[in-house]
Amino acid sequence: MARDFRYKTAQALAADAARHGHILSLSEHYEVLFQHLMIGGACCGNRLAVQPMEGCDGTHDGRPPVLR
């Protein structure tokens, strides 16, 4: 598993992002994630999504891993 995805707290994630020159805006208010959202005329039940590379097994530039 990639080291980059072993954060124990949101603050640890934000601190690591800051070390790499990125700013993360974090909130403890999650209500908006569970609201419906219209996308191109389709209604989504919430605002959560799972990206295809959620297993952290892709390359650093976002490509899928080479399977042998």
mmJSON file of the N, C-alpha and C atoms, coordinates in Angstrom:
{"data_MODEL":{"atom_site":{
"group_PDB":["ATOM","ATOM","ATOM","ATOM","ATOM","ATOM","ATOM","ATOM","ATOM","ATOM","ATOM","ATOM","ATOM","ATOM","ATOM","ATOM","ATOM","ATOM","ATOM","ATOM","ATOM","ATOM","ATOM","ATOM","ATOM","ATOM","ATOM","ATOM","ATOM","ATOM","ATOM","ATOM","ATOM","ATOM","ATOM","ATOM","ATOM","ATOM","ATOM","ATOM","ATOM","ATOM","ATOM","ATOM","ATOM","ATOM","ATOM","ATOM","ATOM","ATOM","ATOM","ATOM","ATOM","ATOM","ATOM","ATOM","ATOM","ATOM","ATOM","ATOM","ATOM","ATOM","ATOM","ATOM","ATOM","ATOM","ATOM","ATOM","ATOM","ATOM","ATOM","ATOM","ATOM","ATOM","ATOM","ATOM","ATOM","ATOM","ATOM","ATOM","ATOM","ATOM","ATOM","ATOM","ATOM","ATOM","ATOM","ATOM","ATOM","ATOM","ATOM","ATOM","ATOM","ATOM","ATOM","ATOM","ATOM","ATOM","ATOM","ATOM","ATOM","ATOM","ATOM","ATOM","ATOM","ATOM","ATOM","ATOM","ATOM","ATOM","ATOM","ATOM","ATOM","ATOM","ATOM","ATOM","ATOM","ATOM","ATOM","ATOM","ATOM","ATOM","ATOM","ATOM","ATOM","ATOM","ATOM","ATOM","ATOM","ATOM","ATOM","ATOM","ATOM","ATOM","ATOM","ATOM","ATOM","ATOM","ATOM","ATOM","ATOM","ATOM","ATOM","ATOM","ATOM","ATOM","ATOM","ATOM","ATOM","ATOM","ATOM","ATOM","ATOM","ATOM","ATOM","ATOM","ATOM","ATOM","ATOM","ATOM","ATOM","ATOM","ATOM","ATOM","ATOM","ATOM","ATOM","ATOM","ATOM","ATOM","ATOM","ATOM","ATOM","ATOM","ATOM","ATOM","ATOM","ATOM","ATOM","ATOM","ATOM","ATOM","ATOM","ATOM","ATOM","ATOM","ATOM","ATOM","ATOM","ATOM","ATOM","ATOM","ATOM","ATOM","ATOM","ATOM","ATOM","ATOM","ATOM","ATOM","ATOM","ATOM","ATOM","ATOM"],
"id":[1,2,3,4,5,6,7,8,9,10,11,12,13,14,15,16,17,18,19,20,21,22,23,24,25,26,27,28,29,30,31,32,33,34,35,36,37,38,39,40,41,42,43,44,45,46,47,48,49,50,51,52,53,54,55,56,57,58,59,60,61,62,63,64,65,66,67,68,69,70,71,72,73,74,75,76,77,78,79,80,81,82,83,84,85,86,87,88,89,90,91,92,93,94,95,96,97,98,99,100,101,102,103,104,105,106,107,108,109,110,111,112,113,114,115,116,117,118,119,120,121,122,123,124,125,126,127,128,129,130,131,132,133,134,135,136,137,138,139,140,141,142,143,144,145,146,147,148,149,150,151,152,153,154,155,156,157,158,159,160,161,162,163,164,165,166,167,168,169,170,171,172,173,174,175,176,177,178,179,180,181,182,183,184,185,186,187,188,189,190,191,192,193,194,195,196,197,198,199,200,201,202,203,204],
"type_symbol":["N","C","C","N","C","C","N","C","C","N","C","C","N","C","C","N","C","C","N","C","C","N","C","C","N","C","C","N","C","C","N","C","C","N","C","C","N","C","C","N","C","C","N","C","C","N","C","C","N","C","C","N","C","C","N","C","C","N","C","C","N","C","C","N","C","C","N","C","C","N","C","C","N","C","C","N","C","C","N","C","C","N","C","C","N","C","C","N","C","C","N","C","C","N","C","C","N","C","C","N","C","C","N","C","C","N","C","C","N","C","C","N","C","C","N","C","C","N","C","C","N","C","C","N","C","C","N","C","C","N","C","C","N","C","C","N","C","C","N","C","C","N","C","C","N","C","C","N","C","C","N","C","C","N","C","C","N","C","C","N","C","C","N","C","C","N","C","C","N","C","C","N","C","C","N","C","C","N","C","C","N","C","C","N","C","C","N","C","C","N","C","C","N","C","C","N","C","C","N","C","C","N","C","C"],
"label_atom_id":["N","CA","C","N","CA","C","N","CA","C","N","CA","C","N","CA","C","N","CA","C","N","CA","C","N","CA","C","N","CA","C","N","CA","C","N","CA","C","N","CA","C","N","CA","C","N","CA","C","N","CA","C","N","CA","C","N","CA","C","N","CA","C","N","CA","C","N","CA","C","N","CA","C","N","CA","C","N","CA","C","N","CA","C","N","CA","C","N","CA","C","N","CA","C","N","CA","C","N","CA","C","N","CA","C","N","CA","C","N","CA","C","N","CA","C","N","CA","C","N","CA","C","N","CA","C","N","CA","C","N","CA","C","N","CA","C","N","CA","C","N","CA","C","N","CA","C","N","CA","C","N","CA","C","N","CA","C","N","CA","C","N","CA","C","N","CA","C","N","CA","C","N","CA","C","N","CA","C","N","CA","C","N","CA","C","N","CA","C","N","CA","C","N","CA","C","N","CA","C","N","CA","C","N","CA","C","N","CA","C","N","CA","C","N","CA","C","N","CA","C","N","CA","C","N","CA","C","N","CA","C","N","CA","C","N","CA","C"],
"label_alt_id":[null,null,null,null,null,null,null,null,null,null,null,null,null,null,null,null,null,null,null,null,null,null,null,null,null,null,null,null,null,null,null,null,null,null,null,null,null,null,null,null,null,null,null,null,null,null,null,null,null,null,null,null,null,null,null,null,null,null,null,null,null,null,null,null,null,null,null,null,null,null,null,null,null,null,null,null,null,null,null,null,null,null,null,null,null,null,null,null,null,null,null,null,null,null,null,null,null,null,null,null,null,null,null,null,null,null,null,null,null,null,null,null,null,null,null,null,null,null,null,null,null,null,null,null,null,null,null,null,null,null,null,null,null,null,null,null,null,null,null,null,null,null,null,null,null,null,null,null,null,null,null,null,null,null,null,null,null,null,null,null,null,null,null,null,null,null,null,null,null,null,null,null,null,null,null,null,null,null,null,null,null,null,null,null,null,null,null,null,null,null,null,null,null,null,null,null,null,null,null,null,null,null,null,null],
"label_comp_id":["MET","MET","MET","ALA","ALA","ALA","ARG","ARG","ARG","ASP","ASP","ASP","PHE","PHE","PHE","ARG","ARG","ARG","TYR","TYR","TYR","LYS","LYS","LYS","THR","THR","THR","ALA","ALA","ALA","GLN","GLN","GLN","ALA","ALA","ALA","LEU","LEU","LEU","ALA","ALA","ALA","ALA","ALA","ALA","ASP","ASP","ASP","ALA","ALA","ALA","ALA","ALA","ALA","ARG","ARG","ARG","HIS","HIS","HIS","GLY","GLY","GLY","HIS","HIS","HIS","ILE","ILE","ILE","LEU","LEU","LEU","SER","SER","SER","LEU","LEU","LEU","SER","SER","SER","GLU","GLU","GLU","HIS","HIS","HIS","TYR","TYR","TYR","GLU","GLU","GLU","VAL","VAL","VAL","LEU","LEU","LEU","PHE","PHE","PHE","GLN","GLN","GLN","HIS","HIS","HIS","LEU","LEU","LEU","MET","MET","MET","ILE","ILE","ILE","GLY","GLY","GLY","GLY","GLY","GLY","ALA","ALA","ALA","CYS","CYS","CYS","CYS","CYS","CYS","GLY","GLY","GLY","ASN","ASN","ASN","ARG","ARG","ARG","LEU","LEU","LEU","ALA","ALA","ALA","VAL","VAL","VAL","GLN","GLN","GLN","PRO","PRO","PRO","MET","MET","MET","GLU","GLU","GLU","GLY","GLY","GLY","CYS","CYS","CYS","ASP","ASP","ASP","GLY","GLY","GLY","THR","THR","THR","HIS","HIS","HIS","ASP","ASP","ASP","GLY","GLY","GLY","ARG","ARG","ARG","PRO","PRO","PRO","PRO","PRO","PRO","VAL","VAL","VAL","LEU","LEU","LEU","ARG","ARG","ARG"],
"label_asym_id":["A","A","A","A","A","A","A","A","A","A","A","A","A","A","A","A","A","A","A","A","A","A","A","A","A","A","A","A","A","A","A","A","A","A","A","A","A","A","A","A","A","A","A","A","A","A","A","A","A","A","A","A","A","A","A","A","A","A","A","A","A","A","A","A","A","A","A","A","A","A","A","A","A","A","A","A","A","A","A","A","A","A","A","A","A","A","A","A","A","A","A","A","A","A","A","A","A","A","A","A","A","A","A","A","A","A","A","A","A","A","A","A","A","A","A","A","A","A","A","A","A","A","A","A","A","A","A","A","A","A","A","A","A","A","A","A","A","A","A","A","A","A","A","A","A","A","A","A","A","A","A","A","A","A","A","A","A","A","A","A","A","A","A","A","A","A","A","A","A","A","A","A","A","A","A","A","A","A","A","A","A","A","A","A","A","A","A","A","A","A","A","A","A","A","A","A","A","A","A","A","A","A","A","A"],
"label_entity_id":["1","1","1","1","1","1","1","1","1","1","1","1","1","1","1","1","1","1","1","1","1","1","1","1","1","1","1","1","1","1","1","1","1","1","1","1","1","1","1","1","1","1","1","1","1","1","1","1","1","1","1","1","1","1","1","1","1","1","1","1","1","1","1","1","1","1","1","1","1","1","1","1","1","1","1","1","1","1","1","1","1","1","1","1","1","1","1","1","1","1","1","1","1","1","1","1","1","1","1","1","1","1","1","1","1","1","1","1","1","1","1","1","1","1","1","1","1","1","1","1","1","1","1","1","1","1","1","1","1","1","1","1","1","1","1","1","1","1","1","1","1","1","1","1","1","1","1","1","1","1","1","1","1","1","1","1","1","1","1","1","1","1","1","1","1","1","1","1","1","1","1","1","1","1","1","1","1","1","1","1","1","1","1","1","1","1","1","1","1","1","1","1","1","1","1","1","1","1","1","1","1","1","1","1"],
"label_seq_id":[1,1,1,2,2,2,3,3,3,4,4,4,5,5,5,6,6,6,7,7,7,8,8,8,9,9,9,10,10,10,11,11,11,12,12,12,13,13,13,14,14,14,15,15,15,16,16,16,17,17,17,18,18,18,19,19,19,20,20,20,21,21,21,22,22,22,23,23,23,24,24,24,25,25,25,26,26,26,27,27,27,28,28,28,29,29,29,30,30,30,31,31,31,32,32,32,33,33,33,34,34,34,35,35,35,36,36,36,37,37,37,38,38,38,39,39,39,40,40,40,41,41,41,42,42,42,43,43,43,44,44,44,45,45,45,46,46,46,47,47,47,48,48,48,49,49,49,50,50,50,51,51,51,52,52,52,53,53,53,54,54,54,55,55,55,56,56,56,57,57,57,58,58,58,59,59,59,60,60,60,61,61,61,62,62,62,63,63,63,64,64,64,65,65,65,66,66,66,67,67,67,68,68,68],
"pdbx_PDB_ins_code":[null,null,null,null,null,null,null,null,null,null,null,null,null,null,null,null,null,null,null,null,null,null,null,null,null,null,null,null,null,null,null,null,null,null,null,null,null,null,null,null,null,null,null,null,null,null,null,null,null,null,null,null,null,null,null,null,null,null,null,null,null,null,null,null,null,null,null,null,null,null,null,null,null,null,null,null,null,null,null,null,null,null,null,null,null,null,null,null,null,null,null,null,null,null,null,null,null,null,null,null,null,null,null,null,null,null,null,null,null,null,null,null,null,null,null,null,null,null,null,null,null,null,null,null,null,null,null,null,null,null,null,null,null,null,null,null,null,null,null,null,null,null,null,null,null,null,null,null,null,null,null,null,null,null,null,null,null,null,null,null,null,null,null,null,null,null,null,null,null,null,null,null,null,null,null,null,null,null,null,null,null,null,null,null,null,null,null,null,null,null,null,null,null,null,null,null,null,null,null,null,null,null,null,null],
"Cartn_x":[0.844,0.0,0.885,0.406,1.161,1.249,2.385,2.58,1.702,1.45,0.726,-0.708,-1.258,-2.653,-2.813,-1.858,-1.919,-2.021,-2.88,-3.044,-4.022,-3.693,-4.559,-5.582,-5.294,-6.213,-6.247,-7.3,-7.398,-6.28,-5.91,-4.831,-3.494,-3.265,-2.031,-1.997,-3.135,-3.221,-2.943,-3.561,-3.363,-1.91,-1.287,0.108,1.035,0.784,1.613,1.41,0.164,-0.095,0.657,0.66,1.365,2.863,3.429,4.863,5.18,4.176,4.361,3.894,3.555,3.177,1.711,0.855,-0.574,-1.361,-2.465,-3.329,-4.644,-5.02,-6.3,-7.232,-8.429,-9.447,-10.295,-10.243,-10.968,-12.091,-13.129,-14.272,-14.76,-15.331,-15.94,-17.43,-17.93,-19.352,-19.548,-20.13,-20.266,-21.669,-22.575,-23.965,-24.117,-23.342,-23.458,-23.166,-22.341,-22.011,-23.218,-24.221,-25.388,-26.58,-26.383,-27.439,-27.465,-28.648,-28.785,-28.085,-27.679,-26.966,-27.416,-27.77,-28.163,-26.934,-26.704,-25.584,-26.145,-26.158,-26.643,-28.048,-28.931,-30.3,-30.523,-29.477,-29.595,-29.424,-30.218,-30.14,-29.286,-28.218,-27.366,-27.838,-27.876,-28.392,-27.527,-26.249,-25.35,-24.167,-23.211,-22.087,-20.785,-20.912,-19.734,-19.437,-18.166,-17.779,-16.55,-16.435,-15.24,-14.558,-13.345,-12.598,-12.053,-11.815,-11.349,-10.062,-9.201,-7.926,-7.954,-9.1,-9.216,-8.305,-7.801,-6.92,-5.483,-5.197,-3.846,-2.824,-3.269,-2.335,-1.955,-2.304,-1.933,-0.551,-0.094,1.194,1.026,2.127,2.055,1.392,1.389,0.725,-0.719,-1.26,-2.67,-3.008,-2.017,-2.275,-2.522,-3.274,-3.48,-2.179,-2.072,-0.842,-0.695,0.517,0.795,0.553,-0.345,-0.634,0.188,0.769,1.602,1.029],
"Cartn_y":[-1.183,0.0,1.24,2.258,3.501,4.174,4.712,5.426,6.668,7.283,8.549,8.457,7.268,7.141,6.501,6.7,6.127,7.209,8.163,9.255,8.85,9.165,8.814,9.91,11.138,12.259,13.16,13.961,14.942,15.975,16.302,17.274,16.734,15.432,14.839,14.916,14.694,14.818,16.252,17.222,18.627,19.051,18.574,18.924,18.363,17.14,16.55,17.283,17.647,18.423,19.748,20.4,21.677,21.504,20.393,20.124,20.009,19.637,19.504,20.748,21.813,23.067,23.181,22.319,22.346,22.789,23.46,23.895,23.134,22.45,21.743,22.492,22.759,23.342,22.198,21.973,20.869,21.404,20.608,20.993,19.791,20.041,18.975,18.859,19.651,19.651,18.854,17.67,16.755,16.723,17.534,17.465,17.622,18.496,18.764,17.508,16.6,15.39,14.493,14.619,13.74,14.396,15.579,16.262,15.757,15.762,15.37,16.386,15.938,16.797,16.448,17.454,17.245,17.379,16.37,16.393,16.049,17.019,16.796,16.21,16.65,16.17,14.899,14.306,13.116,13.522,12.91,13.223,12.166,12.628,11.745,11.809,10.675,10.603,11.288,11.458,12.167,12.689,13.282,13.895,13.114,11.863,11.025,10.245,10.057,9.31,8.476,7.368,6.529,6.572,7.059,7.171,5.798,5.578,4.271,3.791,4.675,4.268,4.335,4.052,4.164,3.212,2.182,1.225,1.699,2.894,3.479,2.62,1.924,1.049,1.571,2.815,3.396,4.019,4.493,5.172,6.592,7.281,8.63,9.61,9.318,10.224,9.793,8.862,8.508,7.351,6.729,5.602,4.312,3.382,2.107,1.317,0.408,-0.384,-1.348,-1.717,-2.699,-4.067,-4.835,-6.178,-7.181,-8.121,-9.125,-10.489],
"Cartn_z":[0.0,0.0,0.0,-0.644,-0.73,0.634,0.967,2.221,2.276,1.15,1.102,1.594,1.792,2.179,3.553,4.427,5.77,6.83,6.626,7.578,8.669,9.907,11.029,11.323,10.9,11.133,9.904,9.82,8.738,8.859,10.079,10.3,9.779,9.925,9.407,7.879,7.241,5.786,5.353,6.033,5.685,5.901,6.975,7.248,6.172,5.735,4.688,3.365,3.063,1.844,1.897,3.054,3.206,2.982,3.448,3.221,1.73,0.944,-0.506,-1.26,-0.518,-1.143,-1.529,-0.968,-1.271,-0.038,-0.276,0.815,0.719,1.788,1.853,2.801,2.341,3.204,3.732,5.029,5.642,6.521,6.664,7.486,8.268,9.42,10.203,9.917,8.993,8.648,7.358,7.485,6.363,5.765,6.278,5.833,4.327,3.736,2.305,1.471,1.979,1.227,0.995,1.841,1.761,1.08,0.515,-0.225,-1.663,-2.243,-3.651,-4.532,-5.72,-6.659,-8.069,-8.853,-10.248,-11.135,-11.976,-12.922,-14.294,-15.18,-16.534,-16.604,-15.741,-15.739,-14.934,-14.416,-13.573,-12.116,-11.244,-9.822,-9.116,-8.477,-7.681,-6.233,-5.556,-4.193,-3.159,-3.447,-2.539,-3.351,-2.686,-3.383,-3.194,-2.846,-2.649,-3.923,-4.22,-5.413,-5.106,-5.785,-5.666,-7.024,-7.023,-8.263,-8.67,-9.958,-10.428,-9.761,-9.34,-8.758,-7.237,-6.622,-5.172,-4.421,-5.071,-4.413,-4.288,-4.751,-4.673,-5.406,-6.443,-7.143,-8.522,-8.838,-10.113,-10.055,-11.199,-11.251,-10.732,-10.477,-9.934,-10.888,-12.2,-13.143,-13.425,-12.641,-12.737,-13.652,-14.235,-15.138,-14.349,-14.934,-14.247,-14.171,-13.215,-13.095,-14.27,-14.55,-15.598,-14.995,-15.603,-15.123,-15.922,-15.267,-15.952,-15.759],
"occupancy":[1.0,1.0,1.0,1.0,1.0,1.0,1.0,1.0,1.0,1.0,1.0,1.0,1.0,1.0,1.0,1.0,1.0,1.0,1.0,1.0,1.0,1.0,1.0,1.0,1.0,1.0,1.0,1.0,1.0,1.0,1.0,1.0,1.0,1.0,1.0,1.0,1.0,1.0,1.0,1.0,1.0,1.0,1.0,1.0,1.0,1.0,1.0,1.0,1.0,1.0,1.0,1.0,1.0,1.0,1.0,1.0,1.0,1.0,1.0,1.0,1.0,1.0,1.0,1.0,1.0,1.0,1.0,1.0,1.0,1.0,1.0,1.0,1.0,1.0,1.0,1.0,1.0,1.0,1.0,1.0,1.0,1.0,1.0,1.0,1.0,1.0,1.0,1.0,1.0,1.0,1.0,1.0,1.0,1.0,1.0,1.0,1.0,1.0,1.0,1.0,1.0,1.0,1.0,1.0,1.0,1.0,1.0,1.0,1.0,1.0,1.0,1.0,1.0,1.0,1.0,1.0,1.0,1.0,1.0,1.0,1.0,1.0,1.0,1.0,1.0,1.0,1.0,1.0,1.0,1.0,1.0,1.0,1.0,1.0,1.0,1.0,1.0,1.0,1.0,1.0,1.0,1.0,1.0,1.0,1.0,1.0,1.0,1.0,1.0,1.0,1.0,1.0,1.0,1.0,1.0,1.0,1.0,1.0,1.0,1.0,1.0,1.0,1.0,1.0,1.0,1.0,1.0,1.0,1.0,1.0,1.0,1.0,1.0,1.0,1.0,1.0,1.0,1.0,1.0,1.0,1.0,1.0,1.0,1.0,1.0,1.0,1.0,1.0,1.0,1.0,1.0,1.0,1.0,1.0,1.0,1.0,1.0,1.0,1.0,1.0,1.0,1.0,1.0,1.0],
"B_iso_or_equiv":[0.0,0.0,0.0,0.0,0.0,0.0,0.0,0.0,0.0,0.0,0.0,0.0,0.0,0.0,0.0,0.0,0.0,0.0,0.0,0.0,0.0,0.0,0.0,0.0,0.0,0.0,0.0,0.0,0.0,0.0,0.0,0.0,0.0,0.0,0.0,0.0,0.0,0.0,0.0,0.0,0.0,0.0,0.0,0.0,0.0,0.0,0.0,0.0,0.0,0.0,0.0,0.0,0.0,0.0,0.0,0.0,0.0,0.0,0.0,0.0,0.0,0.0,0.0,0.0,0.0,0.0,0.0,0.0,0.0,0.0,0.0,0.0,0.0,0.0,0.0,0.0,0.0,0.0,0.0,0.0,0.0,0.0,0.0,0.0,0.0,0.0,0.0,0.0,0.0,0.0,0.0,0.0,0.0,0.0,0.0,0.0,0.0,0.0,0.0,0.0,0.0,0.0,0.0,0.0,0.0,0.0,0.0,0.0,0.0,0.0,0.0,0.0,0.0,0.0,0.0,0.0,0.0,0.0,0.0,0.0,0.0,0.0,0.0,0.0,0.0,0.0,0.0,0.0,0.0,0.0,0.0,0.0,0.0,0.0,0.0,0.0,0.0,0.0,0.0,0.0,0.0,0.0,0.0,0.0,0.0,0.0,0.0,0.0,0.0,0.0,0.0,0.0,0.0,0.0,0.0,0.0,0.0,0.0,0.0,0.0,0.0,0.0,0.0,0.0,0.0,0.0,0.0,0.0,0.0,0.0,0.0,0.0,0.0,0.0,0.0,0.0,0.0,0.0,0.0,0.0,0.0,0.0,0.0,0.0,0.0,0.0,0.0,0.0,0.0,0.0,0.0,0.0,0.0,0.0,0.0,0.0,0.0,0.0,0.0,0.0,0.0,0.0,0.0,0.0],
"pdbx_formal_charge":[null,null,null,null,null,null,null,null,null,null,null,null,null,null,null,null,null,null,null,null,null,null,null,null,null,null,null,null,null,null,null,null,null,null,null,null,null,null,null,null,null,null,null,null,null,null,null,null,null,null,null,null,null,null,null,null,null,null,null,null,null,null,null,null,null,null,null,null,null,null,null,null,null,null,null,null,null,null,null,null,null,null,null,null,null,null,null,null,null,null,null,null,null,null,null,null,null,null,null,null,null,null,null,null,null,null,null,null,null,null,null,null,null,null,null,null,null,null,null,null,null,null,null,null,null,null,null,null,null,null,null,null,null,null,null,null,null,null,null,null,null,null,null,null,null,null,null,null,null,null,null,null,null,null,null,null,null,null,null,null,null,null,null,null,null,null,null,null,null,null,null,null,null,null,null,null,null,null,null,null,null,null,null,null,null,null,null,null,null,null,null,null,null,null,null,null,null,null,null,null,null,null,null,null],
"auth_seq_id":[1,1,1,2,2,2,3,3,3,4,4,4,5,5,5,6,6,6,7,7,7,8,8,8,9,9,9,10,10,10,11,11,11,12,12,12,13,13,13,14,14,14,15,15,15,16,16,16,17,17,17,18,18,18,19,19,19,20,20,20,21,21,21,22,22,22,23,23,23,24,24,24,25,25,25,26,26,26,27,27,27,28,28,28,29,29,29,30,30,30,31,31,31,32,32,32,33,33,33,34,34,34,35,35,35,36,36,36,37,37,37,38,38,38,39,39,39,40,40,40,41,41,41,42,42,42,43,43,43,44,44,44,45,45,45,46,46,46,47,47,47,48,48,48,49,49,49,50,50,50,51,51,51,52,52,52,53,53,53,54,54,54,55,55,55,56,56,56,57,57,57,58,58,58,59,59,59,60,60,60,61,61,61,62,62,62,63,63,63,64,64,64,65,65,65,66,66,66,67,67,67,68,68,68],
"auth_comp_id":["MET","MET","MET","ALA","ALA","ALA","ARG","ARG","ARG","ASP","ASP","ASP","PHE","PHE","PHE","ARG","ARG","ARG","TYR","TYR","TYR","LYS","LYS","LYS","THR","THR","THR","ALA","ALA","ALA","GLN","GLN","GLN","ALA","ALA","ALA","LEU","LEU","LEU","ALA","ALA","ALA","ALA","ALA","ALA","ASP","ASP","ASP","ALA","ALA","ALA","ALA","ALA","ALA","ARG","ARG","ARG","HIS","HIS","HIS","GLY","GLY","GLY","HIS","HIS","HIS","ILE","ILE","ILE","LEU","LEU","LEU","SER","SER","SER","LEU","LEU","LEU","SER","SER","SER","GLU","GLU","GLU","HIS","HIS","HIS","TYR","TYR","TYR","GLU","GLU","GLU","VAL","VAL","VAL","LEU","LEU","LEU","PHE","PHE","PHE","GLN","GLN","GLN","HIS","HIS","HIS","LEU","LEU","LEU","MET","MET","MET","ILE","ILE","ILE","GLY","GLY","GLY","GLY","GLY","GLY","ALA","ALA","ALA","CYS","CYS","CYS","CYS","CYS","CYS","GLY","GLY","GLY","ASN","ASN","ASN","ARG","ARG","ARG","LEU","LEU","LEU","ALA","ALA","ALA","VAL","VAL","VAL","GLN","GLN","GLN","PRO","PRO","PRO","MET","MET","MET","GLU","GLU","GLU","GLY","GLY","GLY","CYS","CYS","CYS","ASP","ASP","ASP","GLY","GLY","GLY","THR","THR","THR","HIS","HIS","HIS","ASP","ASP","ASP","GLY","GLY","GLY","ARG","ARG","ARG","PRO","PRO","PRO","PRO","PRO","PRO","VAL","VAL","VAL","LEU","LEU","LEU","ARG","ARG","ARG"],
"auth_asym_id":["A","A","A","A","A","A","A","A","A","A","A","A","A","A","A","A","A","A","A","A","A","A","A","A","A","A","A","A","A","A","A","A","A","A","A","A","A","A","A","A","A","A","A","A","A","A","A","A","A","A","A","A","A","A","A","A","A","A","A","A","A","A","A","A","A","A","A","A","A","A","A","A","A","A","A","A","A","A","A","A","A","A","A","A","A","A","A","A","A","A","A","A","A","A","A","A","A","A","A","A","A","A","A","A","A","A","A","A","A","A","A","A","A","A","A","A","A","A","A","A","A","A","A","A","A","A","A","A","A","A","A","A","A","A","A","A","A","A","A","A","A","A","A","A","A","A","A","A","A","A","A","A","A","A","A","A","A","A","A","A","A","A","A","A","A","A","A","A","A","A","A","A","A","A","A","A","A","A","A","A","A","A","A","A","A","A","A","A","A","A","A","A","A","A","A","A","A","A","A","A","A","A","A","A"],
"auth_atom_id":["N","CA","C","N","CA","C","N","CA","C","N","CA","C","N","CA","C","N","CA","C","N","CA","C","N","CA","C","N","CA","C","N","CA","C","N","CA","C","N","CA","C","N","CA","C","N","CA","C","N","CA","C","N","CA","C","N","CA","C","N","CA","C","N","CA","C","N","CA","C","N","CA","C","N","CA","C","N","CA","C","N","CA","C","N","CA","C","N","CA","C","N","CA","C","N","CA","C","N","CA","C","N","CA","C","N","CA","C","N","CA","C","N","CA","C","N","CA","C","N","CA","C","N","CA","C","N","CA","C","N","CA","C","N","CA","C","N","CA","C","N","CA","C","N","CA","C","N","CA","C","N","CA","C","N","CA","C","N","CA","C","N","CA","C","N","CA","C","N","CA","C","N","CA","C","N","CA","C","N","CA","C","N","CA","C","N","CA","C","N","CA","C","N","CA","C","N","CA","C","N","CA","C","N","CA","C","N","CA","C","N","CA","C","N","CA","C","N","CA","C","N","CA","C","N","CA","C","N","CA","C","N","CA","C","N","CA","C"],
"pdbx_PDB_model_num":[1,1,1,1,1,1,1,1,1,1,1,1,1,1,1,1,1,1,1,1,1,1,1,1,1,1,1,1,1,1,1,1,1,1,1,1,1,1,1,1,1,1,1,1,1,1,1,1,1,1,1,1,1,1,1,1,1,1,1,1,1,1,1,1,1,1,1,1,1,1,1,1,1,1,1,1,1,1,1,1,1,1,1,1,1,1,1,1,1,1,1,1,1,1,1,1,1,1,1,1,1,1,1,1,1,1,1,1,1,1,1,1,1,1,1,1,1,1,1,1,1,1,1,1,1,1,1,1,1,1,1,1,1,1,1,1,1,1,1,1,1,1,1,1,1,1,1,1,1,1,1,1,1,1,1,1,1,1,1,1,1,1,1,1,1,1,1,1,1,1,1,1,1,1,1,1,1,1,1,1,1,1,1,1,1,1,1,1,1,1,1,1,1,1,1,1,1,1,1,1,1,1,1,1]
}}}
